[in-house]
Amino acid sequence: MNMKLLRIIIQQPNAHYRIPFTYQRRHTYPIPPYSTVFGFLINLLGIYHQESSDYSEIKKLKLSIAGRFEDKTTEMIWFRNISESAHKDRFIDIQNRKLSGNFEHFGGQSPMWIDVLNNVEIILHLFHENEYFLQKIYNNILNPQTRLEVLHLGRAEDWIIIKELPKFLDLNDLNYRRLDKNFGYFFWIPEKIYHYNSYSINFNDFEGIMYNLPVFSIIENYQESFNRGGKRIFQYIRTKLNEGKIINTMILIDKELMIPIFLGDFQ
């Protein structure tokens, strides 16, 4: 059977994909981690409960992420601390909320630097053994009536634009070959690569900085609170961040876009 891939190309005017262990200056990955993309798909499909059948199908997806951006800027924002001590540091008295003649929010505030990517392009390739599920994703992109909130990647304000109609790819749209070049995109290359059509791709053949990337999560005490914004306990996958240069190895290539595909297997 000629199993198909679904390709989705996304543009974002601005985006921040936070590296979680950065604080005073919040650094960003150059492309979204797997958990961010799966969160986008969960939002798209309107999956509210982790016990739903669609969530089980999401976990069976094989996902490839590539992307690039035009430039990066650093912005200063204010983070608010609503502790009593932070309020007293700013307003002197716990009952006071007035500074320079103006009433302000409770608590203190501190400056925070945040890196923001500009003019971002993200290319997703999805594979699922159940082609009907890929069709469901496709249909929801065309008509996202079931979405939980505005479609975004990264922060809630990082809205997306679907650059072109998503496309199904089959074997005729792909090449398995060696092509030594700098492709001009960032790629996540997972340690556990799904061998689509039995094509063998070796993780150790590629250069890249090693990361443990989050994939799926469990929301702590979700059954009691039903709070989707609650504390998350993540599953991680070992991954390389490749900056585009790939040589001396066989790869799976999207013939139209001429970029490699690295399908992560998360089961």
matplotlib code that plots the C-alpha trace (Angstrom):
import matplotlib.pyplot as plt

x = [0.0, 1.3, 0.9, 0.6, 2.2, 0.4, 2.5, 1.5, 3.4, 2.9, 4.0, 4.2, 5.0, 6.6, 7.2, 8.9, 9.5, 10.8, 13.9, 12.5, 15.7, 16.2, 14.7, 16.0, 16.5, 14.1, 15.8, 13.9, 14.5, 14.8, 11.9, 9.1, 9.8, 7.5, 5.3, 4.5, 3.4, 1.4, -0.3, -1.2, -2.8, -4.7, -6.0, -6.9, -8.9, -10.6, -9.3, -10.2, -9.7, -6.6, -8.7, -10.3, -9.9, -8.4, -5.7, -4.8, -4.5, -2.4, 0.2, 0.5, 1.5, 5.0, 6.2, 8.9, 9.6, 11.7, 11.8, 13.6, 13.3, 14.4, 15.9, 15.6, 14.9, 15.1, 12.2, 11.8, 8.6, 7.4, 6.7, 4.4, 5.0, 1.8, 3.4, 2.8, 6.5, 6.8, 3.8, 5.3, 8.6, 6.8, 4.0, 5.5, 2.2, 0.0, -3.1, -1.6, -1.9, -1.1, 2.1, 2.7, -1.0, -2.1, -3.7, -1.8, -2.2, -1.4, 2.1, 5.6, 7.1, 10.5, 11.9, 12.4, 14.2, 12.6, 14.0, 11.5, 11.8, 10.5, 9.0, 9.0, 8.3, 7.6, 7.2, 5.5, 5.3, 2.8, 2.4, -0.2, -1.1, -4.7, -5.0, -8.5, -6.9, -4.6, -7.7, -9.4, -6.4, -6.6, -10.3, -9.9, -7.2, -9.5, -12.4, -11.1, -14.6, -13.7, -10.5, -10.2, -8.7, -7.0, -4.5, -0.9, 2.5, 4.5, 2.9, -0.8, -0.1, 2.0, -0.9, -0.3, -1.0, -1.4, 0.8, -0.8, -3.3, -2.0, -0.9, -0.9, 2.3, 2.9, 6.0, 6.0, 6.5, 9.5, 13.1, 15.4, 18.9, 22.1, 22.1, 25.1, 24.2, 23.1, 19.3, 18.9, 16.5, 16.7, 15.7, 14.9, 16.5, 15.1, 17.1, 14.2, 13.4, 10.4, 11.6, 8.9, 8.5, 11.4, 13.9, 16.8, 18.0, 20.8, 20.6, 24.4, 25.1, 23.9, 25.5, 23.6, 23.4, 21.8, 18.6, 16.0, 12.8, 9.4, 6.8, 3.6, 2.5, 0.2, -1.6, -1.2, -4.6, -6.5, -9.4, -10.1, -9.5, -10.0, -7.5, -5.7, -3.2, -2.1, 1.3, 2.5, 4.6, 6.4, 7.7, 11.0, 12.9, 16.6, 17.0, 19.6, 19.1, 20.6, 21.3, 20.8, 24.1, 23.7, 26.3, 27.5, 24.2, 21.0, 17.9, 14.2, 13.4, 10.3, 10.9, 8.8, 10.4, 13.8, 14.1, 14.7, 12.0, 12.9, 9.8, 10.0, 8.6, 7.2, 5.8]
y = [0.0, 3.5, 5.2, 9.0, 11.9, 15.2, 18.4, 21.6, 24.9, 27.5, 31.2, 33.4, 37.1, 36.6, 33.6, 32.5, 28.8, 29.1, 27.1, 26.2, 26.6, 30.2, 32.9, 36.5, 36.4, 34.0, 32.3, 30.6, 27.5, 28.3, 26.0, 24.7, 21.5, 18.5, 19.3, 22.7, 21.2, 18.5, 21.2, 23.0, 19.8, 19.2, 22.7, 22.3, 19.1, 20.5, 17.7, 18.7, 15.4, 13.3, 10.2, 10.9, 8.6, 11.5, 12.1, 8.4, 8.8, 12.0, 9.9, 7.5, 10.3, 10.4, 14.0, 15.9, 19.6, 21.9, 25.7, 29.0, 32.6, 36.0, 37.5, 37.7, 40.6, 40.9, 42.6, 43.8, 42.9, 43.2, 40.1, 40.6, 39.1, 39.1, 38.0, 40.2, 41.0, 42.1, 44.4, 46.0, 46.5, 48.5, 50.2, 50.3, 49.4, 46.4, 48.6, 51.0, 50.6, 54.1, 55.3, 58.8, 59.5, 56.4, 53.2, 50.0, 46.3, 44.5, 43.1, 44.0, 43.8, 43.0, 43.5, 40.4, 40.0, 37.7, 36.6, 36.8, 35.3, 37.3, 36.1, 32.4, 29.5, 26.1, 22.9, 19.9, 16.4, 14.1, 10.3, 8.1, 4.5, 5.5, 7.8, 8.8, 10.6, 12.6, 13.5, 14.7, 17.1, 18.3, 19.0, 20.9, 23.1, 24.0, 24.6, 24.9, 25.0, 22.6, 24.5, 25.2, 28.7, 30.8, 28.7, 29.5, 28.0, 29.1, 31.8, 32.5, 35.6, 33.8, 33.3, 31.3, 31.7, 28.6, 29.5, 27.2, 24.4, 21.4, 18.6, 14.8, 13.2, 9.7, 7.8, 9.6, 12.9, 11.6, 10.6, 8.4, 9.4, 11.2, 14.9, 16.8, 20.4, 23.1, 23.1, 26.5, 25.1, 24.0, 20.3, 18.3, 14.9, 12.4, 9.5, 7.2, 7.9, 6.2, 4.3, 5.3, 2.7, 0.8, 3.6, 3.4, 6.7, 6.6, 9.2, 9.0, 10.2, 13.7, 16.7, 18.8, 20.0, 17.4, 18.2, 16.3, 17.7, 17.5, 15.5, 14.6, 15.5, 14.6, 17.5, 17.0, 16.5, 17.1, 14.8, 17.0, 20.4, 20.1, 22.9, 22.7, 25.3, 23.2, 21.8, 19.4, 16.3, 15.7, 12.7, 13.5, 12.3, 12.6, 14.8, 16.7, 20.3, 20.3, 23.8, 22.6, 21.0, 17.3, 15.3, 11.7, 10.0, 8.8, 10.9, 11.0, 14.1, 16.1, 16.4, 19.6, 21.6, 19.7, 19.4, 16.3, 14.6, 13.2, 11.5, 11.1, 7.9, 8.7, 5.3]
z = [0.0, -0.9, 2.4, 2.2, 4.1, 4.8, 4.3, 6.0, 5.5, 8.1, 8.2, 11.3, 11.4, 14.8, 17.1, 20.3, 21.0, 24.5, 25.7, 29.1, 31.2, 30.2, 32.5, 32.8, 29.0, 27.4, 24.5, 21.7, 19.6, 15.9, 15.1, 17.4, 19.5, 19.0, 22.0, 20.5, 17.2, 18.9, 21.0, 17.8, 16.4, 19.7, 19.5, 15.8, 16.4, 19.5, 21.8, 25.3, 27.1, 27.1, 27.3, 23.9, 20.9, 18.8, 21.4, 21.2, 17.4, 17.8, 19.8, 16.8, 14.4, 12.9, 12.6, 10.8, 11.5, 9.4, 9.4, 8.9, 9.9, 8.4, 11.6, 15.3, 17.7, 21.4, 23.2, 26.8, 28.6, 32.2, 34.3, 37.2, 40.6, 42.7, 46.0, 49.1, 49.5, 45.8, 46.3, 49.3, 47.5, 44.9, 46.8, 50.4, 52.0, 51.2, 51.1, 48.5, 44.7, 43.7, 42.1, 40.6, 40.9, 39.0, 40.2, 39.1, 39.4, 42.6, 43.0, 41.7, 38.3, 36.8, 33.3, 31.1, 27.8, 25.2, 21.8, 19.0, 15.5, 12.6, 9.3, 10.2, 7.9, 9.3, 7.2, 8.8, 7.3, 9.1, 8.7, 10.2, 9.4, 9.4, 6.4, 7.6, 10.6, 8.3, 6.3, 9.5, 10.2, 6.6, 6.8, 10.1, 8.6, 5.8, 8.2, 11.8, 13.5, 16.3, 17.4, 21.1, 20.6, 17.9, 16.0, 17.1, 17.5, 20.5, 22.6, 22.4, 20.4, 17.8, 15.4, 12.3, 8.5, 6.4, 3.5, 0.9, 0.7, 2.6, 0.3, 0.5, -0.8, -1.9, -3.1, -6.4, -4.5, -2.6, -3.2, -1.2, -2.1, -1.1, -1.7, -0.1, 0.5, 2.9, 2.6, 4.3, 7.0, 10.5, 11.2, 14.3, 13.7, 16.3, 17.6, 16.9, 13.2, 11.6, 8.5, 6.0, 3.3, 5.0, 4.0, 6.4, 7.9, 10.5, 13.4, 13.8, 10.3, 11.0, 12.7, 15.3, 18.9, 21.1, 22.9, 25.0, 23.5, 25.1, 23.1, 25.0, 28.5, 31.3, 33.1, 36.8, 38.6, 35.4, 36.4, 39.4, 37.9, 34.2, 33.9, 30.6, 31.8, 34.8, 35.5, 32.8, 33.2, 29.9, 27.9, 26.2, 23.1, 22.3, 19.2, 17.2, 16.0, 12.5, 10.9, 7.3, 6.3, 5.4, 3.6, 3.1, 3.9, 2.4, 3.2, 2.4, 0.3, -0.5, -4.3, -4.7, -1.9, -2.1, 1.7, 3.8, 5.9, 9.4, 10.8, 14.5, 16.0, 19.5, 20.5]

ax = plt.figure().add_subplot(projection="3d")
ax.plot(x, y, z, "-o")
ax.set_aspect("equal")
plt.show()
